């Protein structure tokens, strides 16, 4: 059995129920972020699903220089702090620069290292030094067993609050594929594993100056991940994905999330 990681009152791994990490891809406005967070808190509370709110204050790895990146470090963290304090939610966001980590750690309960940066030693170690839980997304270019080296980097800073996330592997140009052996293989490394259903259906750069995606596969791939023993599911949601400022084609419509979660609960019960 893999280790159990505690994020406040939320326990991930071990024999605990799957956790949901969800929210809009990027913070579009304070009002939007609060609206989504309230809706997600109400839904997960009603279904009894442990929940961590996710939204990015800066999407530094957008395809185009013209793409919307978010409100930035200062304003974005202020919005996430408000959500944390007003709604009592655990907060996760991604960090791309070492210089942002100290400020981000004052607000975030989980510091996420993006897949593209999963081998950036200085960034990973600096995040680990904060003592916050660190969620590492497996790079699209890495094999699941390669993550043992990333784990050692985090552990070298004395931090064992580690979460690994599977988000697909590059499969030709502008396409990703999910190999669900990865969930099992990474769990064997001793830490909880999350399945990122949103970015696994992304088609990086598929629209030329932005990414495409196939959100219709999210329910099916999420189900497969839970059946394979994933400790949580990462799903980005939006009230209206068609108008989202980032990753709309691979986000779930907020109103459709409940049906997905109910199915996942049934699968988890059957598996366990």
HELIX and SHEET records of a PDB file:
HELIX    1   1 UNK A   30  UNK A   47  1                                  18    
HELIX    2   2 UNK A   73  UNK A   87  1                                  15    
HELIX    3   3 UNK A   98  UNK A  105  1                                   8    
HELIX    4   4 UNK A  115  UNK A  117  5                                   3    
HELIX    5   5 UNK A  121  UNK A  129  1                                   9    
HELIX    6   6 UNK A  144  UNK A  146  5                                   3    
HELIX    7   7 UNK A  147  UNK A  155  1                                   9    
HELIX    8   8 UNK A  181  UNK A  187  1                                   7    
HELIX    9   9 UNK A  197  UNK A  200  1                                   4    
HELIX   10  10 UNK A  215  UNK A  217  5                                   3    
HELIX   11  11 UNK A  218  UNK A  227  1                                  10    
HELIX   12  12 UNK A  241  UNK A  243  5                                   3    
HELIX   13  13 UNK A  248  UNK A  250  5                                   3    
HELIX   14  14 UNK A  254  UNK A  256  5                                   3    
HELIX   15  15 UNK A  257  UNK A  271  1                                  15    
SHEET    1   A 2 UNK A   5  UNK A   7  0                                        
SHEET    2   A 2 UNK A  10  UNK A  12 -1                                        
SHEET    1   B 9 UNK A 252  UNK A 253  0                                        
SHEET    2   B 9 UNK A 232  UNK A 238  1                                        
SHEET    3   B 9 UNK A  19  UNK A  23  1                                        
SHEET    4   B 9 UNK A  51  UNK A  54  1                                        
SHEET    5   B 9 UNK A  90  UNK A  95  1                                        
SHEET    6   B 9 UNK A 110  UNK A 113  1                                        
SHEET    7   B 9 UNK A 133  UNK A 137  1                                        
SHEET    8   B 9 UNK A 162  UNK A 166  1                                        
SHEET    9   B 9 UNK A 192  UNK A 196  1                                        
SHEET    1   C 2 UNK A 169  UNK A 170  0                                        
SHEET    2   C 2 UNK A 176  UNK A 177 -1                                        
SHEET    1   D 2 UNK A 202  UNK A 203  0                                        
SHEET    2   D 2 UNK A 212  UNK A 213 -1                                        
END                                                                             
